[in-house]
Amino acid sequence: MQLESILKSYARYAPVYDHTFGWLLSFRGRSMAAGVTNKRPGKILEVGVGTGISLPYYHHEHQVHGIDISPDMLERAHRRVKRRRLGNITQLEIMDARKMHFADSTFDAVVAAYVMSVVPEPDRVMQEIERVLKPGGDVIIVNHFAAERGMRRNLEAMLAPLSNKLGWRPDMSVEEVLSHTGLKEVSRHTLPPMGLFTMLHLKKDA
């Protein structure tokens, strides 16, 4: 994935995202991801916060910090925070997830929903997520990962050359996430629609 292609894609998607992709993806994936963090108050980082559609799911006890590379999406997140009066959202800022401007061990939990197959160099993103996470902290990743076999795998392979035009990678494997981190897998759940998405719960050693 090329950064320029991603920015162009999300400039196109931003005006309609909440009513198309956002509505489809938020019902289970985003609410479940926030639900894991809601088990204990803390400082939360959402990587790829987009239009902020998931922000109302976080408990008010949290301090939530969101980053995104797309100014068009982030502008809508700011509007949502103001409109919904979400006082627990401490900051929203433009930032490349491959080189975050946070100190080591800053956050109690990191959420990356529908992000990993969109970013360039997901291995670097995972390394940064691990770096800014406190020992004992949780990482929740929701994403589409390629099937290992069958008709869906064939379709994903056919779509792969169009990744830059689509704005996401249909053929990303779950191993691309898990093989670039020392985080330990706690659980894995398939999500609707039709099991196309997966939620990974990872944890950093205390």
Secondary structure as a PSIPRED ss2 file (coil, helix, strand):
# PSIPRED VFORMAT (PSIPRED V4.0)

   1 M C   1.000  0.000  0.000
   2 Q C   1.000  0.000  0.000
   3 L H   0.000  1.000  0.000
   4 E H   0.000  1.000  0.000
   5 S H   0.000  1.000  0.000
   6 I H   0.000  1.000  0.000
   7 L H   0.000  1.000  0.000
   8 K H   0.000  1.000  0.000
   9 S H   0.000  1.000  0.000
  10 Y H   0.000  1.000  0.000
  11 A H   0.000  1.000  0.000
  12 R H   0.000  1.000  0.000
  13 Y H   0.000  1.000  0.000
  14 A C   1.000  0.000  0.000
  15 P C   1.000  0.000  0.000
  16 V C   1.000  0.000  0.000
  17 Y H   0.000  1.000  0.000
  18 D H   0.000  1.000  0.000
  19 H H   0.000  1.000  0.000
  20 T C   1.000  0.000  0.000
  21 F H   0.000  1.000  0.000
  22 G H   0.000  1.000  0.000
  23 W H   0.000  1.000  0.000
  24 L H   0.000  1.000  0.000
  25 L H   0.000  1.000  0.000
  26 S H   0.000  1.000  0.000
  27 F H   0.000  1.000  0.000
  28 R H   0.000  1.000  0.000
  29 G H   0.000  1.000  0.000
  30 R H   0.000  1.000  0.000
  31 S H   0.000  1.000  0.000
  32 M H   0.000  1.000  0.000
  33 A H   0.000  1.000  0.000
  34 A H   0.000  1.000  0.000
  35 G H   0.000  1.000  0.000
  36 V H   0.000  1.000  0.000
  37 T H   0.000  1.000  0.000
  38 N C   1.000  0.000  0.000
  39 K C   1.000  0.000  0.000
  40 R C   1.000  0.000  0.000
  41 P C   1.000  0.000  0.000
  42 G C   1.000  0.000  0.000
  43 K E   0.000  0.000  1.000
  44 I E   0.000  0.000  1.000
  45 L E   0.000  0.000  1.000
  46 E E   0.000  0.000  1.000
  47 V E   0.000  0.000  1.000
  48 G C   1.000  0.000  0.000
  49 V C   1.000  0.000  0.000
  50 G C   1.000  0.000  0.000
  51 T C   1.000  0.000  0.000
  52 G C   1.000  0.000  0.000
  53 I C   1.000  0.000  0.000
  54 S C   1.000  0.000  0.000
  55 L H   0.000  1.000  0.000
  56 P H   0.000  1.000  0.000
  57 Y H   0.000  1.000  0.000
  58 Y C   1.000  0.000  0.000
  59 H C   1.000  0.000  0.000
  60 H C   1.000  0.000  0.000
  61 E C   1.000  0.000  0.000
  62 H C   1.000  0.000  0.000
  63 Q E   0.000  0.000  1.000
  64 V E   0.000  0.000  1.000
  65 H E   0.000  0.000  1.000
  66 G E   0.000  0.000  1.000
  67 I E   0.000  0.000  1.000
  68 D E   0.000  0.000  1.000
  69 I C   1.000  0.000  0.000
  70 S C   1.000  0.000  0.000
  71 P H   0.000  1.000  0.000
  72 D H   0.000  1.000  0.000
  73 M H   0.000  1.000  0.000
  74 L H   0.000  1.000  0.000
  75 E H   0.000  1.000  0.000
  76 R H   0.000  1.000  0.000
  77 A H   0.000  1.000  0.000
  78 H H   0.000  1.000  0.000
  79 R H   0.000  1.000  0.000
  80 R H   0.000  1.000  0.000
  81 V H   0.000  1.000  0.000
  82 K H   0.000  1.000  0.000
  83 R H   0.000  1.000  0.000
  84 R H   0.000  1.000  0.000
  85 R C   1.000  0.000  0.000
  86 L C   1.000  0.000  0.000
  87 G C   1.000  0.000  0.000
  88 N C   1.000  0.000  0.000
  89 I E   0.000  0.000  1.000
  90 T E   0.000  0.000  1.000
  91 Q E   0.000  0.000  1.000
  92 L E   0.000  0.000  1.000
  93 E E   0.000  0.000  1.000
  94 I E   0.000  0.000  1.000
  95 M C   1.000  0.000  0.000
  96 D C   1.000  0.000  0.000
  97 A C   1.000  0.000  0.000
  98 R C   1.000  0.000  0.000
  99 K C   1.000  0.000  0.000
 100 M C   1.000  0.000  0.000
 101 H C   1.000  0.000  0.000
 102 F C   1.000  0.000  0.000
 103 A C   1.000  0.000  0.000
 104 D C   1.000  0.000  0.000
 105 S C   1.000  0.000  0.000
 106 T C   1.000  0.000  0.000
 107 F E   0.000  0.000  1.000
 108 D E   0.000  0.000  1.000
 109 A E   0.000  0.000  1.000
 110 V E   0.000  0.000  1.000
 111 V E   0.000  0.000  1.000
 112 A E   0.000  0.000  1.000
 113 A E   0.000  0.000  1.000
 114 Y C   1.000  0.000  0.000
 115 V C   1.000  0.000  0.000
 116 M C   1.000  0.000  0.000
 117 S C   1.000  0.000  0.000
 118 V C   1.000  0.000  0.000
 119 V C   1.000  0.000  0.000
 120 P C   1.000  0.000  0.000
 121 E C   1.000  0.000  0.000
 122 P H   0.000  1.000  0.000
 123 D H   0.000  1.000  0.000
 124 R H   0.000  1.000  0.000
 125 V H   0.000  1.000  0.000
 126 M H   0.000  1.000  0.000
 127 Q H   0.000  1.000  0.000
 128 E H   0.000  1.000  0.000
 129 I H   0.000  1.000  0.000
 130 E H   0.000  1.000  0.000
 131 R H   0.000  1.000  0.000
 132 V H   0.000  1.000  0.000
 133 L E   0.000  0.000  1.000
 134 K E   0.000  0.000  1.000
 135 P E   0.000  0.000  1.000
 136 G E   0.000  0.000  1.000
 137 G E   0.000  0.000  1.000
 138 D E   0.000  0.000  1.000
 139 V E   0.000  0.000  1.000
 140 I E   0.000  0.000  1.000
 141 I E   0.000  0.000  1.000
 142 V E   0.000  0.000  1.000
 143 N E   0.000  0.000  1.000
 144 H C   1.000  0.000  0.000
 145 F C   1.000  0.000  0.000
 146 A C   1.000  0.000  0.000
 147 A C   1.000  0.000  0.000
 148 E C   1.000  0.000  0.000
 149 R C   1.000  0.000  0.000
 150 G H   0.000  1.000  0.000
 151 M H   0.000  1.000  0.000
 152 R H   0.000  1.000  0.000
 153 R H   0.000  1.000  0.000
 154 N H   0.000  1.000  0.000
 155 L H   0.000  1.000  0.000
 156 E H   0.000  1.000  0.000
 157 A H   0.000  1.000  0.000
 158 M H   0.000  1.000  0.000
 159 L H   0.000  1.000  0.000
 160 A H   0.000  1.000  0.000
 161 P H   0.000  1.000  0.000
 162 L H   0.000  1.000  0.000
 163 S H   0.000  1.000  0.000
 164 N H   0.000  1.000  0.000
 165 K H   0.000  1.000  0.000
 166 L H   0.000  1.000  0.000
 167 G C   1.000  0.000  0.000
 168 W C   1.000  0.000  0.000
 169 R C   1.000  0.000  0.000
 170 P C   1.000  0.000  0.000
 171 D C   1.000  0.000  0.000
 172 M C   1.000  0.000  0.000
 173 S C   1.000  0.000  0.000
 174 V C   1.000  0.000  0.000
 175 E H   0.000  1.000  0.000
 176 E H   0.000  1.000  0.000
 177 V H   0.000  1.000  0.000
 178 L H   0.000  1.000  0.000
 179 S C   1.000  0.000  0.000
 180 H C   1.000  0.000  0.000
 181 T C   1.000  0.000  0.000
 182 G C   1.000  0.000  0.000
 183 L C   1.000  0.000  0.000
 184 K E   0.000  0.000  1.000
 185 E E   0.000  0.000  1.000
 186 V E   0.000  0.000  1.000
 187 S E   0.000  0.000  1.000
 188 R E   0.000  0.000  1.000
 189 H E   0.000  0.000  1.000
 190 T E   0.000  0.000  1.000
 191 L E   0.000  0.000  1.000
 192 P C   1.000  0.000  0.000
 193 P C   1.000  0.000  0.000
 194 M C   1.000  0.000  0.000
 195 G C   1.000  0.000  0.000
 196 L C   1.000  0.000  0.000
 197 F E   0.000  0.000  1.000
 198 T E   0.000  0.000  1.000
 199 M E   0.000  0.000  1.000
 200 L E   0.000  0.000  1.000
 201 H E   0.000  0.000  1.000
 202 L E   0.000  0.000  1.000
 203 K E   0.000  0.000  1.000
 204 K C   1.000  0.000  0.000
 205 D C   1.000  0.000  0.000
 206 A C   1.000  0.000  0.000
